[in-house]
Amino acid sequence: MSYKETVMSAMPQISPLNATGDAAHLLAELKKSVGSVPNMAKAMANSPALLRGWMSLSDALAGGVLSTAVRERLALATAEYNRCAYCLSAHTYLGRNIAKLDGDEIERARHAESADPHAAALLALSDAIARGRGTVDTAALESARAAGVTDAEIAEVVGNLALNILTNYFNLVADTDNDFPLVTPRPRS
């Protein structure tokens, strides 16, 4: 079921039933591991290298020090910042149903905030890195460290930011049909 207002993506979606070669193998692996194949992955299957890269980085970061709840908050903040309705919709769904974030915490994450002080420090750092396009002043790093953020967490914030920018930009370019309940970015003030 599509929740998107438009009818067609700008990039074809390769059905797991019609995929061949590496694309077929990767889509089958994704379905086995998560139970379904989202439209983003079907569109990424146009380049098995991209699909493999996204899956590998996602899996690697899932095994890192940042919890699922923190990673979902980071994804929400980045999707809101980059105005990606597909990712905002997907991570609102995942945040609520997988990471068990409540509505207030999901809303806060969209603004790079959290009621949890440690998560708030991670979100503030990620937001500073995104807004600085990779450049961050020492005060932002010192503030994160003062809140107990470790070097491993700082490294993984950068990794998650890269992963989220990848999916945000891909879905914006591909105009991926949304297969999650639609959540739209807030108007910029």
C-alpha positions in Angstrom: 0.0 0.0 0.0 1.4 3.4 -0.9 0.9 6.4 1.4 2.5 8.8 -1.1 0.4 11.4 -2.8 2.1 10.9 -6.2 1.7 7.8 -8.3 5.1 7.1 -9.8 8.7 7.1 -8.5 11.4 8.7 -10.6 13.3 5.5 -10.4 11.9 2.0 -11.2 11.4 -0.3 -8.3 12.7 -3.8 -8.9 10.4 -6.5 -7.5 12.1 -9.3 -5.6 10.1 -11.6 -7.9 11.6 -10.1 -11.0 15.1 -9.4 -9.8 18.1 -11.2 -11.2 21.8 -11.7 -10.2 23.1 -9.7 -7.3 19.9 -7.7 -6.9 17.9 -10.9 -6.5 20.3 -12.2 -3.9 20.4 -9.0 -1.9 16.6 -8.5 -2.0 16.1 -12.1 -0.8 18.6 -11.5 2.0 16.8 -8.3 3.1 13.4 -10.0 3.1 14.8 -12.9 5.2 16.4 -10.6 7.7 13.6 -8.0 8.1 10.6 -9.8 6.8 9.8 -7.4 3.9 11.5 -5.4 1.2 10.7 -1.6 1.4 10.3 0.4 -1.7 13.6 2.2 -1.1 15.5 -1.1 -1.4 13.6 -2.0 -4.5 14.7 1.3 -6.0 18.2 0.8 -4.8 18.3 -2.6 -6.5 18.9 -0.7 -9.8 22.5 -0.6 -8.4 23.3 -3.8 -6.5 26.5 -2.0 -5.3 24.4 0.7 -3.7 22.0 -1.7 -2.2 24.9 -3.8 -0.8 26.6 -0.7 0.6 23.4 0.5 2.3 22.7 -3.0 3.8 26.3 -3.4 4.9 26.6 0.0 6.6 23.2 -0.4 8.2 24.2 -3.9 9.6 27.6 -2.7 10.8 26.1 0.3 12.7 23.4 -1.8 14.2 26.2 -3.8 15.9 27.8 -0.7 17.3 27.5 1.1 20.6 24.5 3.3 19.8 21.2 1.7 20.7 18.3 1.3 18.3 16.4 4.0 20.0 19.3 6.5 19.6 19.9 5.5 15.9 16.2 6.0 15.2 16.3 9.4 16.8 19.3 10.3 14.7 17.5 9.2 11.6 14.4 11.3 12.4 16.5 14.4 13.0 18.4 14.0 9.8 15.3 13.2 7.7 13.6 16.3 9.1 16.6 18.4 8.4 16.9 17.1 4.8 13.1 17.2 4.3 12.9 13.6 3.3 9.3 12.5 3.8 10.1 8.9 2.9 12.8 8.5 5.6 10.7 10.6 8.1 7.8 8.3 7.5 9.9 5.1 7.7 11.8 6.2 10.9 8.6 7.4 12.6 7.2 3.9 12.0 10.4 2.2 13.1 10.9 4.5 16.1 7.4 3.8 17.3 7.2 0.1 16.6 10.8 -1.2 16.9 12.6 1.3 19.1 9.4 1.9 21.2 9.8 5.7 21.3 6.7 7.5 22.4 5.1 10.3 20.3 6.7 13.0 22.4 10.2 11.6 21.9 9.6 11.1 18.2 8.5 14.8 17.9 11.6 15.9 19.9 13.9 13.9 17.7 12.6 15.6 14.6 14.0 18.8 16.2 17.3 17.1 17.2 16.2 17.1 20.9 15.4 14.4 23.5 14.2 14.2 27.1 17.1 11.8 27.7 20.2 14.0 28.3 22.6 11.5 26.7 20.5 11.1 23.6 20.1 14.9 23.5 23.8 15.4 23.4 24.2 12.9 20.6 21.4 14.6 18.6 23.0 18.0 19.2 26.3 16.8 17.9 24.8 15.1 14.9 22.8 18.3 14.1 26.0 20.5 14.5 27.8 18.2 12.1 25.0 18.2 9.5 24.5 21.9 9.7 28.3 22.4 9.4 28.5 20.0 6.5 31.1 18.0 8.4 32.8 20.8 10.1 32.2 21.0 13.8 33.8 23.4 16.3 35.6 22.2 19.4 32.8 23.6 21.6 30.3 21.1 20.1 32.7 18.2 20.7 33.5 19.4 24.2 29.8 19.8 25.1 29.2 16.2 23.8 32.1 14.8 25.9 30.9 16.8 29.0 27.6 15.0 28.6 29.4 11.6 28.6 29.5 11.0 24.9 32.4 8.6 24.1 34.8 8.6 21.1 33.1 5.5 19.8 29.7 7.2 20.0 31.1 10.3 18.2 32.5 8.1 15.4 29.1 6.3 15.1 27.2 9.5 15.1 29.2 10.4 11.9 28.5 7.0 10.5 24.8 7.2 11.2 24.7 10.7 9.7 26.4 9.4 6.5 23.9 6.5 6.3 20.9 8.8 6.9 22.1 11.4 4.4 22.6 8.6 1.8 19.0 7.3 2.3 17.6 10.8 2.4 19.3 12.0 -0.7 18.6 8.7 -2.5 14.8 8.9 -1.7 14.6 12.5 -2.7 16.3 11.8 -6.1 14.4 8.6 -6.7 11.1 10.1 -5.4 10.5 6.7 -3.8 6.9 5.7 -3.4 6.2 5.8 0.3 5.2 2.4 1.8 4.8 3.8 5.4 2.2 6.0 7.0 3.0 9.4 5.6 4.8 11.9 7.8 5.7 15.2 6.1 8.6 17.5 7.1 7.6 20.6 9.0 7.6 23.9 7.1 10.8 25.8 7.6 10.4 28.9 9.7 
